[in-house]
Amino acid sequence: MIRFWSVLRIVIVASLGCLNHFLYEWSGKNFFVGLFTPVNESVWEHIKLLFFPFLICMIIEYFMYGHEKRGFIFSSTSGLLAGLIFIPAAFYTYTGIVGKEYFIVDILIYFLSVIISFRPGRFKEGNFTKDFSAFIILLCLTVLFAGFTVYPPDSPLFISAA
């Protein structure tokens, strides 16, 4: 049963992320929707494809069983951070080597980032301080995603490829 749930979480987050790629356009470029979904083809905006679906899944898991596991928030957040870091690291590494980007490689990077985020054995013993710190990180990231969507810094990470 645990393996089934592990695979199901990956499929749900990956599917929601793929759906989110188009949601901003489908919403008629709704400002509120744009805070949680990509509004352009920048790497930063595409990191949202992992962050918000994972966060939704994490919240559901927390209320289902995570509140009973000390370290749930910390472990989940550390897995998420690994996936979030993997996206730009892999993208800039391969495009730096090859000299251009390939759609299929970008998709593979996304799916790998989802798998990395749900790495096996991710629940480790934690404590209130670690969970609280992880919660603050999640809040900060949520604010940064919204803020940098509205006011993107002048950096390649925020420049749309299209």
Phi, psi and omega per residue, in radians:
M1 nan -0.660 -3.137
I2 -1.115 -0.738 3.139
R3 -1.110 -0.707 3.113
F4 -1.043 -0.835 3.140
W5 -1.109 -0.654 3.111
S6 -1.075 -0.802 3.124
V7 -1.182 -0.731 -3.137
L8 -1.058 -0.736 3.104
R9 -1.047 -0.760 3.137
I10 -1.093 -0.789 -3.134
V11 -1.115 -0.745 -3.137
I12 -1.105 -0.869 -3.103
V13 -1.137 -0.762 3.124
A14 -1.085 -0.737 -3.131
S15 -1.186 -0.773 3.098
L16 -1.082 -0.685 3.105
G17 -1.094 -0.746 3.107
C18 -1.105 -0.731 3.104
L19 -1.110 -0.737 -3.140
N20 -1.084 -0.441 3.137
H21 -1.026 -0.528 -3.064
F22 -1.859 -0.171 -3.002
L23 -1.079 -0.661 -3.131
Y24 -1.087 -0.810 3.101
E25 -1.112 -0.793 -3.125
W26 -1.097 -0.484 -3.129
S27 -1.434 0.046 -3.075
G28 1.307 0.528 -3.125
K29 1.058 0.783 3.109
N30 -1.126 2.247 -3.095
F31 -0.985 -0.835 -3.099
F32 -1.084 -0.747 3.119
V33 -1.093 -0.654 -3.141
G34 -1.122 -0.373 3.098
L35 -1.207 -0.408 -3.057
F36 -2.021 -0.109 -3.120
T37 -2.299 2.780 -3.131
P38 -1.098 2.340 3.091
V39 -1.828 -0.132 3.081
N40 -2.715 -3.020 -3.056
E41 -1.712 0.424 3.098
S42 -1.327 2.755 3.108
V43 -1.093 -0.735 3.135
W44 -0.992 -0.828 -3.122
E45 -1.126 -0.561 -3.133
H46 -1.341 -0.299 3.042
I47 -1.179 -0.456 3.069
K48 -1.046 -0.471 -3.133
L49 -1.050 -0.511 3.080
L50 -1.617 -0.796 -2.965
F51 -1.026 -0.998 -3.009
F52 -1.241 -0.741 3.039
P53 -1.072 -0.692 3.095
F54 -1.098 -0.765 -3.130
L55 -1.060 -0.750 3.101
I56 -1.067 -0.818 3.124
C57 -1.077 -0.718 -3.130
M58 -1.117 -0.719 3.127
I59 -1.119 -0.764 3.100
I60 -1.072 -0.812 3.122
E61 -1.063 -0.682 -3.126
Y62 -1.036 -0.806 -3.115
F63 -1.301 -0.440 3.092
M64 -1.289 -0.848 -3.079
Y65 -2.662 -0.281 -3.053
G66 -1.122 -0.527 -3.141
H67 -1.141 -0.298 3.114
E68 -1.558 -0.172 -3.074
K69 -1.910 2.006 3.071
R70 -1.169 2.272 -3.136
G71 1.667 -0.005 -3.112
F72 -1.029 -0.870 -3.088
I73 -1.139 -0.764 3.133
F74 -1.079 -0.853 -3.111
S75 -1.132 -0.751 3.136
S76 -1.123 -0.746 -3.138
T77 -1.161 -0.685 3.123
S78 -1.158 -0.646 3.055
G79 -1.115 -0.768 3.117
L80 -1.073 -0.776 3.131
L81 -1.060 -0.678 3.093
A82 -1.067 -0.767 3.112
G83 -1.153 -0.701 3.140
L84 -1.143 -0.666 3.114
I85 -1.247 -0.617 -3.115
F86 -1.070 -0.669 -3.068
I87 -1.018 -1.042 -3.136
P88 -1.186 -0.602 -3.139
A89 -1.087 -0.828 3.141
A90 -1.197 -0.725 -3.117
F91 -1.090 -0.897 -3.098
Y92 -1.229 -0.492 3.086
T93 -1.187 -0.911 -3.080
Y94 -1.228 -0.641 3.122
T95 -1.263 -0.507 3.066
G96 -1.185 -0.629 -3.138
I97 -1.362 -0.828 -3.040
V98 -1.436 -0.558 3.125
G99 1.674 -0.117 3.059
K100 -2.719 2.963 -3.129
E101 -1.835 2.654 3.111
Y102 -2.149 2.245 -3.102
F103 -0.930 -0.790 -3.093
I104 -1.139 -0.633 3.100
V105 -1.202 -0.690 3.093
D106 -1.053 -0.725 3.113
I107 -1.140 -0.754 3.110
L108 -1.086 -0.693 3.092
I109 -1.058 -0.745 3.129
Y110 -1.071 -0.862 -3.117
F111 -1.109 -0.669 3.071
L112 -1.114 -0.652 3.125
S113 -1.133 -0.624 3.088
V114 -1.139 -0.800 3.139
I115 -1.089 -0.747 3.113
I116 -1.050 -0.699 -3.122
S117 -1.104 -0.545 3.138
F118 -1.837 0.650 -3.079
R119 -0.941 2.557 3.140
P120 -1.099 2.562 3.094
G121 1.185 0.523 -3.036
R122 -1.328 -0.295 -3.129
F123 -1.470 2.050 3.130
K124 -2.130 2.779 3.098
E125 -1.024 2.397 3.133
G126 -2.376 -3.005 3.078
N127 -2.564 3.072 -3.093
F128 -1.012 -0.738 -3.098
T129 -1.080 -0.784 3.125
K130 -1.135 -0.779 3.133
D131 -1.124 -0.732 3.134
F132 -1.132 -0.739 3.101
S133 -1.072 -0.740 3.120
A134 -1.125 -0.680 3.098
F135 -1.070 -0.745 3.109
I136 -1.110 -0.701 3.093
I137 -1.066 -0.769 3.110
L138 -1.075 -0.738 3.095
L139 -1.093 -0.785 3.131
C140 -1.080 -0.762 3.120
L141 -1.098 -0.699 3.110
T142 -1.058 -0.784 3.122
V143 -1.141 -0.737 -3.141
L144 -1.112 -0.734 3.117
F145 -1.061 -0.781 3.124
A146 -1.169 -0.841 -3.095
G147 -1.097 -0.762 -3.116
F148 -1.329 -0.260 3.002
T149 -1.269 -0.726 -3.128
V150 -1.376 -0.723 -3.111
Y151 -2.228 1.330 -3.108
P152 -1.230 2.369 3.069
P153 -1.163 2.819 3.126
D154 -1.484 1.477 -3.093
S155 -2.609 2.591 -3.140
P156 -0.971 -0.530 3.140
L157 -1.047 -0.468 -3.046
F158 -1.838 0.025 -3.103
I159 -1.581 2.260 -3.106
S160 -1.236 2.357 3.122
A161 -1.346 -0.375 -3.094
A162 -1.653 nan nan
